Structures are given as structure tokens and as C-alpha cells.
Amino acid sequence: MAGERHIVSPKPRIPLRQRLVAWVGDLRRREDQLALLLSLVIGALVGLVVVAFILLTGRLAARMYPAGGAGWRRIFVPTLGSLLTGYLLYRYFPFARGSGIPQTKTALFIRDGRISFRTVVGKFFCCSASLASGNALGREGPAVQIGAGLASVIARRLGLGKEQVKALVPVGCAAALAAAFNTPIAAVLFSLEEIMGDLHAPILGSVVLSSATSWMVLHLLLGDEPLFHVTAYHLTNPAEFAVYAVLGVVGGLGSVWFVKLLLGLRQWFLDLPEWTSWFQPVAGGLTVGLMGYFLAAGPGRWILRGRKGPGR
């Protein structure tokens, strides 16, 4: 009929969750685009988490070792810190024990890249408290496991296959190390050579992208301050090369001795009854405390930066 209006019914609105699921499903069919996107997301997220790890550790250390604090803190704080974290690891976060790098490789090659979110949380808080209390080995190893764990969790939550999950684990490792050590290039090499064992791995592009993204997040939030300030060096006498050669030999022998001692002590502790696991870290905490009280001037990075540690 003339003048009759045709009413067009509006299209039903698709819920946001359903649209996201459809978008992710479409990305799964385009592996190259998915790898590119996830490398950016993992790099940014891991960078944020590592920055939070650095800040939390620093704030806790400042509270545990206030300026002008009593000397007894250097014995009491690392001992109590090792006791607390040892119990938490034994009771709640058993897979967060260790330095982080061997555990990451175990997860990659034996458990199909599976690292639980619970392990990530335990590693974050326990290692932050342990480092802040004065116990040694640095934040790089824990950061690697945290980054790998976040990549694993994201990949599994998106429903990716085992091979894709395993491919993203070194991506998270590189992002974590780039932010923790402020070394994006070394992070790429470390992730490919140490974690993957293959410098020509097909995930090279994703590793580079995540490392660069994480490094940019670090600099945006914490500035361009280098980890260590190195003074300018000038060679004044060729005989110095002989001294450096001797230093290299001594350092190499010392490193071999240190690694053998560390592995020997680790095996000795593993041979002890299982029920002693929760307070075994006290041996390390007490040793660090006594050495800190009688020998050291503060945490290692502060000494290398030419600063006095807390409580000095």
C-alpha cells in the first residue's frame, strides 16, 4: 500500500563476552597474528609485574632495615624471613621453591609448559619477602619463573594447545629478564639458549618483541637509571692484560668451587627427612645474618652501586 512503512527489526546485540570468545577463536586460526598479539600482551603484563616485584622488594627492605636501625636486625630479619618463607613454600606453594630457572625448564620440557597461577603468586610474594629480608641470589631467577608462569596461565586460559603454551613460556621468560635485569638483548639470548637450548628457535620474533615491550614498560615506570654505574676505563699499561688473565682464572676456579659447594649442600638438604623442609631455609638465613652482622655493609647491589645499606 502507498505510504506503508516497513519496520526493520533491530539486530540482536551480541554480549561482549560472546564477541570476545568469537574474536579469540578467530585469532586461533591465524597463528601468526595471535603470536604477535600475545607477545605484546605478555611483554607488557610481565613488565608491570616485575616492576611491582622490584618496588615491593625495595619497600619491604626499607621497612625491615630502616636507616640507623639496630645491628641485631641483620641477624634477626634474614633468619625470621627464611623461616616464614620456608613455611609458606612448604605448606602452600611447593612448586615455587628453588631459584626459578630449573623449575621453569622442568615445566617447559616435562609438564608441557604448565605453571599454575598459584605458583606465580607464591613465587612473587615469598621471593620478594626473602630478598627484602637479606637472603641472596637476586630477583632474576624468580622473575623468570613468574614471567613464564604468567605466559603459561594466559595461554591456557585462552584454550591454546600444548605446543602453543610451550612456545609462549620462553616469551614470558625473556620479558621478565629484560625488566628484572634491564637487559633486553641479553634476555633474548638467555631465553633462547638457556631455556630453549636453541638459538635458532622459530619463536625468535616473539621473544624479541616481548623483551622489548617489557623493557619499555620498565623504563616508562622506573626511568632510565642503569642497574650499575660503570666508571670510564682507560688502558694505561699492556701489562694489565696479564692481571686480567689471572683474574679470569681465579674467577673461573672460584665459580666452579661455588657451584659444586651449592649443589653439594642442596643434595645434603634433600637427603634430610621431608618434615624438615619447612625450616631448612633457616640455616641459610642465619648464615646470611651472621655474615651481614660481622662482614657486610649491606645488600650486594647497594655495595656495587657505592651506597650504604640500610641500618648503616
C-alpha positions as CSV (number, residue, x, y, z in Angstrom):
1,M,0.0,0.0,0.0
2,A,1.1,3.5,-0.7
3,G,2.6,5.2,2.3
4,E,3.1,2.0,4.2
5,R,6.2,1.9,6.3
6,H,8.4,-1.1,6.5
7,I,9.6,-1.5,10.1
8,V,13.0,-3.1,10.2
9,S,13.6,-5.0,13.4
10,P,16.9,-4.2,15.1
11,K,19.7,-6.8,15.1
12,P,20.0,-8.6,18.4
13,R,23.0,-7.3,20.4
14,I,25.7,-9.9,20.9
15,P,27.0,-9.9,24.5
16,L,30.6,-8.7,25.0
17,R,31.8,-12.0,26.4
18,Q,30.5,-13.9,23.3
19,R,32.1,-11.4,21.0
20,L,35.5,-11.8,22.8
21,V,35.2,-15.6,22.6
22,A,34.5,-15.4,18.9
23,W,37.4,-12.9,18.3
24,V,39.8,-15.2,20.2
25,G,38.6,-18.2,18.2
26,D,39.2,-16.3,15.0
27,L,42.7,-15.4,16.2
28,R,43.5,-19.1,17.0
29,R,43.0,-19.8,13.3
30,R,45.6,-17.1,12.5
31,E,48.6,-18.3,14.5
32,D,51.0,-15.5,13.3
33,Q,48.7,-12.7,14.4
34,L,47.9,-14.5,17.7
35,A,51.6,-14.9,18.4
36,L,52.3,-11.2,17.7
37,L,49.4,-10.0,19.9
38,L,50.2,-12.3,22.8
39,S,53.9,-11.3,22.6
40,L,52.9,-7.7,23.2
41,V,50.3,-8.5,25.9
42,I,52.7,-10.8,27.8
43,G,55.6,-8.4,27.5
44,A,53.5,-5.5,28.9
45,L,51.9,-7.6,31.6
46,V,55.2,-9.2,32.7
47,G,56.9,-5.9,32.7
48,L,54.3,-4.4,35.0
49,V,54.5,-7.4,37.4
50,V,58.3,-7.3,37.5
51,V,58.2,-3.6,38.2
52,A,55.8,-4.3,41.1
53,F,58.1,-7.0,42.3
54,I,61.1,-4.6,42.3
55,L,59.1,-1.9,44.1
56,L,57.6,-4.3,46.7
57,T,61.0,-5.8,47.5
58,G,62.6,-2.3,47.9
59,R,59.8,-1.1,50.1
60,L,59.9,-4.2,52.3
61,A,63.7,-3.9,52.6
62,A,63.4,-0.3,53.7
63,R,61.0,-1.2,56.4
64,M,63.0,-4.2,57.6
65,Y,66.3,-2.3,57.6
66,P,65.5,1.3,58.5
67,A,68.2,3.9,58.4
68,G,70.0,3.9,61.8
69,G,68.4,0.6,62.8
70,A,69.9,-1.6,65.4
71,G,72.6,-4.1,64.4
72,W,70.6,-7.1,65.7
73,R,68.3,-6.7,62.7
74,R,71.0,-8.0,60.4
75,I,70.8,-11.4,62.2
76,F,67.1,-11.5,63.2
77,V,65.5,-10.3,60.0
78,P,67.0,-12.8,57.5
79,T,66.6,-15.6,60.0
80,L,62.9,-14.8,60.5
81,G,62.4,-14.1,56.8
82,S,63.8,-17.5,55.8
83,L,61.6,-19.2,58.5
84,L,58.4,-17.5,57.3
85,T,59.0,-18.1,53.6
86,G,60.2,-21.6,54.2
87,Y,56.9,-22.5,55.9
88,L,54.8,-20.8,53.2
89,L,56.6,-22.6,50.5
90,Y,56.3,-26.0,52.3
91,R,52.7,-25.6,53.2
92,Y,51.1,-23.6,50.3
93,F,53.5,-23.1,47.4
94,P,55.6,-26.3,46.9
95,F,56.3,-25.6,43.2
96,A,57.6,-22.1,43.9
97,R,60.7,-23.5,45.7
98,G,64.1,-23.1,44.1
99,S,65.8,-20.4,42.2
100,G,63.2,-20.4,39.4
101,I,65.2,-21.2,36.3
102,P,65.5,-25.0,36.7
103,Q,61.8,-25.1,37.7
104,T,60.9,-23.2,34.6
105,K,62.8,-25.6,32.4
106,T,61.2,-28.6,34.1
107,A,57.8,-27.1,33.5
108,L,58.6,-26.5,29.8
109,F,60.0,-29.9,28.9
110,I,58.3,-32.2,31.3
111,R,54.9,-30.6,32.2
112,D,54.1,-29.2,28.7
113,G,54.7,-25.7,29.8
114,R,52.2,-25.8,32.7
115,I,52.9,-23.4,35.6
116,S,49.9,-22.7,37.9
117,F,48.8,-19.3,38.9
118,R,49.2,-20.3,42.5
119,T,52.9,-20.9,41.9
120,V,53.2,-17.5,40.3
121,V,51.6,-15.8,43.3
122,G,53.8,-17.8,45.8
123,K,56.9,-17.0,43.8
124,F,56.1,-13.3,43.8
125,F,55.4,-12.8,47.4
126,C,57.7,-15.3,49.0
127,C,60.7,-14.3,46.9
128,S,60.0,-10.6,47.5
129,A,59.9,-11.2,51.3
130,S,63.0,-13.4,51.1
131,L,65.1,-10.9,49.1
132,A,63.9,-8.0,51.2
133,S,65.0,-9.7,54.4
134,G,68.5,-10.1,53.0
135,N,68.6,-13.6,51.6
136,A,70.7,-13.9,48.5
137,L,70.6,-14.9,44.8
138,G,68.8,-11.9,43.3
139,R,65.5,-11.3,41.6
140,E,66.4,-12.6,38.1
141,G,65.7,-16.3,38.7
142,P,62.3,-15.7,40.5
143,A,61.3,-13.2,37.8
144,V,62.0,-15.7,35.1
145,Q,59.6,-18.2,36.7
146,I,57.0,-15.5,37.3
147,G,57.1,-14.4,33.7
148,A,57.0,-17.9,32.4
149,G,54.1,-18.7,34.7
150,L,52.1,-15.7,33.6
151,A,52.6,-16.6,29.9
152,S,51.5,-20.2,30.7
153,V,48.4,-19.1,32.5
154,I,47.4,-16.7,29.8
155,A,47.9,-19.3,27.1
156,R,45.9,-22.0,28.9
157,R,43.1,-19.6,29.8
158,L,42.8,-18.8,26.1
159,G,42.5,-22.5,25.4
160,L,45.6,-22.8,23.3
161,G,47.2,-26.2,22.6
162,K,50.2,-27.7,24.4
163,E,52.7,-26.7,21.7
164,Q,51.5,-23.1,21.7
165,V,51.6,-23.0,25.5
166,K,55.2,-24.3,25.4
167,A,56.1,-21.7,22.8
168,L,54.9,-18.8,25.0
169,V,56.9,-19.9,28.1
170,P,60.2,-18.6,26.8
171,V,58.4,-15.4,25.6
172,G,57.5,-14.8,29.3
173,C,61.0,-15.6,30.4
174,A,62.5,-13.0,28.1
175,A,60.1,-10.4,29.1
176,A,60.8,-11.0,32.8
177,L,64.6,-11.0,32.5
178,A,64.5,-7.8,30.3
179,A,62.7,-6.0,33.1
180,A,64.5,-7.5,36.0
181,F,68.0,-7.0,34.7
182,N,67.4,-4.0,32.3
183,T,69.0,-6.0,29.5
184,P,66.6,-6.7,26.6
185,I,69.2,-8.2,24.3
186,A,70.7,-10.5,26.9
187,A,67.2,-11.5,27.9
188,V,66.6,-12.7,24.3
189,L,69.8,-14.7,24.2
190,F,69.3,-16.2,27.6
191,S,65.7,-17.3,26.9
192,L,66.7,-19.0,23.6
193,E,70.0,-20.5,24.7
194,E,69.4,-21.4,28.4
195,I,65.6,-22.0,28.5
196,M,65.0,-23.4,25.0
197,G,68.5,-24.6,24.2
198,D,68.2,-23.4,20.6
199,L,69.4,-20.0,19.4
200,H,67.6,-20.7,16.1
201,A,64.2,-21.4,17.6
202,P,61.2,-20.4,15.5
203,I,59.9,-18.2,18.3
204,L,62.8,-15.7,18.0
205,G,60.5,-12.9,16.7
206,S,58.0,-13.3,19.6
207,V,60.8,-13.4,22.2
208,V,62.4,-10.2,20.8
209,L,59.0,-8.4,20.7
210,S,58.1,-9.4,24.3
211,S,61.5,-8.5,25.6
212,A,61.4,-5.1,24.0
213,T,57.9,-4.4,25.2
214,S,58.8,-5.3,28.8
215,W,61.9,-3.2,28.7
216,M,59.9,-0.2,27.5
217,V,57.4,-0.7,30.4
218,L,60.3,-0.8,32.9
219,H,61.7,2.5,31.5
220,L,58.4,4.2,31.4
221,L,57.7,3.4,35.0
222,L,61.1,3.5,36.7
223,G,63.1,5.8,34.4
224,D,66.3,5.3,32.5
225,E,68.6,4.7,35.5
226,P,71.1,1.9,34.7
227,L,71.3,-1.1,37.1
228,F,75.0,-0.4,37.7
229,H,77.1,2.7,37.1
230,V,80.4,1.8,35.5
231,T,83.2,4.3,35.5
232,A,85.1,5.1,32.4
233,Y,88.1,2.8,31.8
234,H,91.4,3.6,30.1
235,L,94.2,1.1,29.5
236,T,97.4,2.6,30.8
237,N,99.8,-0.3,30.6
238,P,99.7,-3.5,28.4
239,A,100.8,-5.5,31.5
240,E,97.3,-5.0,32.8
241,F,96.2,-7.8,30.4
242,A,98.2,-10.3,32.4
243,V,96.4,-9.2,35.6
244,Y,93.1,-9.7,33.9
245,A,94.1,-13.2,32.7
246,V,94.9,-14.1,36.3
247,L,91.7,-12.6,37.5
248,G,89.8,-14.7,34.9
249,V,91.4,-17.9,36.0
250,V,90.8,-17.2,39.7
251,G,87.2,-16.2,39.0
252,G,86.6,-19.3,36.9
253,L,88.0,-21.6,39.6
254,G,86.1,-19.8,42.3
255,S,82.9,-20.1,40.3
256,V,83.4,-23.9,39.8
257,W,84.0,-24.3,43.6
258,F,80.9,-22.2,44.4
259,V,78.7,-24.3,42.1
260,K,80.0,-27.6,43.5
261,L,79.5,-26.4,47.0
262,L,76.0,-25.2,46.2
263,L,75.0,-28.4,44.6
264,G,76.6,-30.5,47.4
265,L,74.7,-28.6,50.1
266,R,71.5,-28.9,48.1
267,Q,71.8,-32.6,47.9
268,W,72.6,-32.8,51.6
269,F,69.4,-30.9,52.4
270,L,67.4,-33.1,50.0
271,D,68.6,-36.2,51.9
272,L,67.2,-34.9,55.2
273,P,63.7,-36.1,56.3
274,E,60.8,-34.5,54.4
275,W,59.3,-32.9,57.5
276,T,62.4,-30.7,58.0
277,S,61.9,-29.0,54.7
278,W,59.9,-26.0,56.1
279,F,62.7,-24.9,58.4
280,Q,65.8,-25.8,56.3
281,P,66.0,-22.3,54.9
282,V,66.7,-21.0,58.4
283,A,70.3,-22.4,58.0
284,G,70.8,-20.0,55.1
285,G,69.0,-17.1,56.7
286,L,71.1,-17.4,59.9
287,T,74.3,-17.7,58.0
288,V,73.5,-14.6,55.9
289,G,72.6,-12.8,59.1
290,L,75.8,-13.6,60.8
291,M,77.9,-12.7,57.8
292,G,75.9,-9.5,57.4
293,Y,76.5,-8.5,61.0
294,F,80.2,-9.2,61.1
295,L,81.3,-8.7,57.5
296,A,79.0,-7.0,55.0
297,A,78.0,-3.3,54.6
298,G,74.6,-4.0,53.1
299,P,72.8,-5.8,50.2
300,G,75.1,-6.6,47.3
301,R,73.6,-4.3,44.7
302,W,73.9,-1.3,47.1
303,I,77.6,-2.1,47.7
304,L,78.2,-2.3,44.0
305,R,76.4,1.0,43.5
306,G,78.6,2.6,46.1
307,R,75.7,3.1,48.5
308,K,75.5,2.1,52.2
309,G,72.9,-0.4,53.1
310,P,70.0,0.1,55.5
311,G,71.0,0.3,59.1
312,R,74.5,1.6,58.4
